[in-house]
Amino acid sequence: MSSLLATAVAHPNIAFIKYWGNRSEDLRLPVNGSISMNMDGLITRTTVHFDAGYEKDRLAINEIQVDGKGLDRVVKILEIVRAAAGISLKASVSSTNNFPTGAGIASSAAAFAALAQASVTALGLDWSEAKVSRLARLGSGSASRSVPGGFVEWYLGDSDEACYAETIAPKEHWSLVDCVAIVSSSHKKTGSTEGHLLASTSPLQIARAVDTPRRISLCRQAIFEKDMSKLASILQLDSDMMHSVMMTSTPALFYWQPETMAVMKKVQQWRDEGLQAGYTIDAGPNVHVICEAKKADEVAKLLKKIPGVQKILVSPVGDGVRIEG
Ligand code: DP6
């Protein structure tokens, strides 16, 4: 065999209980477990083509060639699947996103989920979903959560083998949407990978990690019971706790802009007035507002009125990674 090819599509995910900090950087074993939903409508499509004609691995993102650290991260995944399949063919990886990169929507999650699945399938490896999730994790921690569909938990695990993500409820279980209020689409200064390295410098990180099983359990309960008020409380608390760690690390990471705060305050006001929605923010200034689908139009309309909100992306719960064609 001298040419092997597969294309996979995956969605980013938004964490309700967030991953921040690793206990092993190399293996991307997190300090705490996390829970997320996949974001339908936002898509990364990745083709991996192993061919005897390639002299080295190459990577193109949105048709632009990428070298350096970005390519190294991809080669790490390719090396693992090549070793598992017992082949040495180099590969061309081509990935396209239909959403802005580097703006607090974790593009690396969808990218590494799609890369992992396309690589495994191209080489004819018969791997379980959990094994693909572990492979995606080695590229980007949150990518482990974009492999399974719907509502997903990434287990802390006590080893590499036990540290993978799986569906805790299918997308049909609860019609939630993520209304993303875009306040800036410029590239973030400190990406999550560098951020994770700083987490342990915050004196608050230990307290956050120790309390995570409690928040995970409350979040699971809120999802199982479809209790929007409970979910909004726990996801806001979790996001605030992660940002407290970010802001108190050395050097301090401050991702919020004045518009970020303006949205957070409005969402809290709506909740106090009875409109159930909750905010959560990743390593960027944009605000993800989670609510039930029946409230999405109302929430999106209200978000648009807030000065500084440039655009709203509305994303229902999405599927996991899948092979195309
Ligand atoms: C704030 O998975 O992007 O979005 O493993 O270095 O690729 P790497 O980091 P990444 O970190 C995500 C951080 C977060 C929270 C979350 O999605 O859980």
Residues whose N, C-alpha, C, O or C-beta is under 5 A from the ligand:
A	BS01	DP6	A15 I17 K18 Y19 S34 A106 S108 G139 S140 G141 S142 A143 S192 T193 D282 A283
